[in-house]
Amino acid sequence: MSALKVELVAADRKVWEGEAQMVSARSVDGDIGILPGHAPVLSVLVAGEVRIETGGSTESVTIDGGFLSVDQDRVVVVADRVDAGQLAAAAR
């Protein structure tokens, strides 16, 4: 199975970048899950959790809203604020 290339970006910094098998978040229309091969989409996100599943582990961050873009197995999540906790420490 191919992997997603994921970028998680806050207004002031890139929080995380890497490969993942799945990304899930809550949009204004409900929960959305992205797997490799997903059709292009642009979705407005509400405050809540974004989960990034990477080879056997799941990373989780809390955002205050933003948007998610998918195109050709590239996922970009942009939010004003991201509470990344341990994820931010792992990305350094």
PARO-823812 format. One record per residue (C-alpha): x, y, z; residue in one letter. Coordinates in steps of 0.02 Angstrom, whole numbers, plus 50000, padded with zeros to 5 digits. Layout:
N
+-------+-------+-------+----+
!  east ! north !    up ! aa !
+-------+-------+-------+----+
!     X !     Y !     Z !  A !
...
+-------+-------+-------+----+
//
This chain:
92
+-------+-------+-------+----+
!  east ! north !    up ! aa !
+-------+-------+-------+----+
! 50000 ! 50000 ! 50000 !  M !
! 50065 ! 50172 ! 49958 !  S !
! 50084 ! 50306 ! 50090 !  A !
! 50016 ! 50481 ! 50111 !  L !
! 50136 ! 50629 ! 50119 !  K !
! 50069 ! 50734 ! 50262 !  V !
! 50105 ! 50912 ! 50318 !  E !
! 50030 ! 50985 ! 50477 !  L !
! 50050 ! 51174 ! 50479 !  V !
! 50006 ! 51305 ! 50610 !  A !
! 49996 ! 51490 ! 50569 !  A !
! 50172 ! 51518 ! 50635 !  D !
! 50265 ! 51355 ! 50598 !  R !
! 50267 ! 51184 ! 50517 !  K !
! 50220 ! 51066 ! 50659 !  V !
! 50247 ! 50897 ! 50576 !  W !
! 50290 ! 50821 ! 50408 !  E !
! 50305 ! 50639 ! 50360 !  G !
! 50222 ! 50486 ! 50288 !  E !
! 50062 ! 50410 ! 50353 !  A !
! 49940 ! 50272 ! 50312 !  Q !
! 49786 ! 50373 ! 50365 !  M !
! 49735 ! 50547 ! 50421 !  V !
! 49570 ! 50583 ! 50506 !  S !
! 49491 ! 50745 ! 50567 !  A !
! 49322 ! 50825 ! 50600 !  R !
! 49254 ! 50936 ! 50463 !  S !
! 49101 ! 51047 ! 50462 !  V !
! 49010 ! 50902 ! 50375 !  D !
! 49068 ! 50768 ! 50499 !  G !
! 49220 ! 50656 ! 50521 !  D !
! 49332 ! 50631 ! 50370 !  I !
! 49461 ! 50494 ! 50345 !  G !
! 49595 ! 50501 ! 50211 !  I !
! 49681 ! 50345 ! 50143 !  L !
! 49804 ! 50331 ! 49997 !  P !
! 49714 ! 50352 ! 49832 !  G !
! 49582 ! 50470 ! 49903 !  H !
! 49501 ! 50587 ! 49778 !  A !
! 49554 ! 50770 ! 49786 !  P !
! 49459 ! 50865 ! 49920 !  V !
! 49463 ! 51030 ! 50012 !  L !
! 49374 ! 51024 ! 50180 !  S !
! 49344 ! 51154 ! 50316 !  V !
! 49391 ! 51084 ! 50488 !  L !
! 49312 ! 51124 ! 50655 !  V !
! 49401 ! 51128 ! 50823 !  A !
! 49450 ! 50954 ! 50878 !  G !
! 49572 ! 50813 ! 50855 !  E !
! 49674 ! 50770 ! 50701 !  V !
! 49742 ! 50591 ! 50701 !  R !
! 49889 ! 50537 ! 50594 !  I !
! 49919 ! 50349 ! 50584 !  E !
! 50100 ! 50309 ! 50545 !  T !
! 50169 ! 50132 ! 50532 !  G !
! 50098 ! 50059 ! 50691 !  G !
! 50072 ! 50215 ! 50796 !  S !
! 49941 ! 50352 ! 50798 !  T !
! 49992 ! 50532 ! 50827 !  E !
! 49858 ! 50652 ! 50887 !  S !
! 49849 ! 50842 ! 50893 !  V !
! 49713 ! 50965 ! 50938 !  T !
! 49674 ! 51108 ! 50820 !  I !
! 49559 ! 51257 ! 50836 !  D !
! 49491 ! 51241 ! 50659 !  G !
! 49565 ! 51263 ! 50487 !  G !
! 49562 ! 51164 ! 50327 !  F !
! 49623 ! 51001 ! 50252 !  L !
! 49678 ! 50981 ! 50072 !  S !
! 49706 ! 50816 ! 49980 !  V !
! 49782 ! 50797 ! 49808 !  D !
! 49880 ! 50650 ! 49736 !  Q !
! 49915 ! 50568 ! 49906 !  D !
! 49975 ! 50733 ! 49979 !  R !
! 49879 ! 50793 ! 50133 !  V !
! 49901 ! 50968 ! 50203 !  V !
! 49815 ! 51017 ! 50366 !  V !
! 49822 ! 51204 ! 50406 !  V !
! 49760 ! 51279 ! 50569 !  A !
! 49781 ! 51443 ! 50662 !  D !
! 49836 ! 51352 ! 50820 !  R !
! 49895 ! 51174 ! 50847 !  V !
! 49918 ! 51094 ! 51018 !  D !
! 50040 ! 50957 ! 50970 !  A !
! 50104 ! 50902 ! 51141 !  G !
! 50228 ! 50759 ! 51115 !  Q !
! 50211 ! 50766 ! 50926 !  L !
! 50301 ! 50934 ! 50920 !  A !
! 50444 ! 50864 ! 51025 !  A !
! 50459 ! 50712 ! 50910 !  A !
! 50468 ! 50821 ! 50754 !  A !
! 50620 ! 50918 ! 50814 !  R !
+-------+-------+-------+----+
//
